[in-house]
Each structure stands twice: as structure tokens, then as C-alpha cells.
Amino acid sequence: MKTFLIATRNAHKVGEIRAILGAEFTLLTLNDFPGAPAVVEDAATFAGNATKKSVALANWLAARSERLLVLADDSGLEVDALNGAPGVHSARFAAEDKFKDGNAPDADNNSKLLRLLRDVPAAQRTARFRCVIALTPVAVARNILSADQAAGEPATMLFDGACEGRIDVALRGQGGFGYDPLFIPNGFDQSFAELGELTKNQLSHRAHALAKLRLWLDGRSQNGAW
């Protein structure tokens, strides 16, 4: 059974990943490694942040002789009327107004988004959730190549996914987290917060990225790489 370190302490995110990948994988989180280094997510892209996290944690685990795979993701909301904002700043969107470090409460982020889109007509409120997953195998030690590197493959694999939709004019639903109460996926009249976890896990940006990852994992298994 393969073991992953999911580079997060977010229980919602871990639950979503567990539901999509299935029970045949062991999933650990940063809560299982309290000494793990904090990684500053200051890259300009989702791919950059995801890679930075997965590589930093893989290097730290290599020094401890841990054998597993690090799975890190970065995701956020891109609103066309805001030129792609909040993008990589999604979690700290409202905090930036107060010159504070760290993430802002969901309520504050949603309030800021609604305020900025107050005069934007429905047809121009298009948006998408985007996710990039980085998967880095942990080498036995820093100076030893991983199996993937020895085979000429990149040390870190990237898997991306997106979910297209629009931003509603008011919060709807009690489920989900983040911008879920405002995001209406294409083909639906309900927000992510109203659709429920089962439906969301079939539609979400993270679901699409994880589906690509799962296909890659299955291919490795069938080829006898694991």
C-alpha cells in the first residue's frame, strides 16, 4: 500500500482527497509530522507553490529516511472580471487589505469578492476554480536519486484541474468551505455549498487533478513500477 503525506492540515481538503483516491492508499497529513518545516507560498503560480511545498517536505523527509510520496496542492478561484484574481491569493484575499500575514476568514474573503463584483452583470461573472497537484517521491537521502529520477523522469509530477462556473450575487448553502457558497458550477443552479460533498467531489477542480493523478498511479502499478 502506498503512503502519501498530504501537505496540509485542512481536514476538508484531506477528506476530499481521501474520497477521490480511495481506501487503498494510506494518507498522512502535516498533523502526523509536527516538526515539518513551514513553507512560504510566495510563488506567482499554483504550480510554483505546489512544487515548492512538495519538494521542501520531500527533502526534509529524506533526511529522516522516511519512504513515502509527498502530495502538495495549490488551488484558488480565478474571476475573469477581476483579471484572474484572487488567484494564488485566494485564501488571503481579504487579509491583504489589512496588511496582515496569513489567511483571512472565509467570510471576509467572500465579502470582499461580493463587494468587488457588486456592479458586474451576471454574464460577466464567469470564474473557475483551479488546482495544481505536485507529487514528489522521497529519496532515501538527499544525495541519492529517487527511482523516478534514475529512470529519467522528473522528480516532481504535476497534475492540474479546473472547474468552470460563475459567481452568484449572494451566499448560498451551508456546506463546503472557502468560496463554495458563491460558486455556481456550469450546468447547475446550485452553489458548491448546496450541492453536497458527493456531487462536488465529482465536479471540483481538485477532483479533476486527482483523477489525472489516479490514472498516472494506475499506469505505474500496471507497468510494475511499484
Steps between C-alpha positions, in 0.01 A plus 500: 500500500640840401529768765455868427575803711232753414662839554213656693324509834168587334258224592258594219773465239625167639147361504449599138828339395423184697155472342640532148817287525333218689585285799796311352738785578623601844469875546703686759481874560718769651328422830695172495828690462488789750863588430449550128635831371260780411518589132425855388269488198635803317519365144312680223314189383309206647757262350783695659346491847405132479849403382670712764303328777544145373874532435574668834314233693653217296849631577417525869361145505803366310724616783282293734519193269123500456369307199182646356362740241431866572180637350463877512244712325426864445162614385283804481233698327555691176238765419508632144358842587788541749767398247542161663503620861506387774699213344797390712388753763157337544544394862646836609292720269346717773805488729700697244272803556601505865871441435491177697692181438319169477158402375180696549171353628276362226231754588740789442623362168146446377392847610789659311420302187134602511597862551736504201239336277205706624447682168609215271209353297425128514641428154839636606528316831671196348764329711673173564659309779847379403723245671852374439626192686872432538617147581860455617650162600723508804852374437669289766739790554559838342796380295329188363282522192142383525382217279322749276813711456712194426255403227535843341161624611450834674533484877172687543190424296229764451127436450256784434125537501238772463127542556325774302207693638381843615482709815154551649377828648454357851618215720302177459523179702661388822738233371850516358757762589681796349315652206265199461185697601557745212614266224239355260659233277396491135196283441359555849282755676636420845822613662775262604381554857152374405596208277652285775835327527415204274405719203776751565762224509396403148516854362769688687831628373676278753296201381618554142863532609473194725343300217810568290719401793302180550540407133876553531515288815301221332736509204802469727341205677409320178851546363647348813674822600361454853 
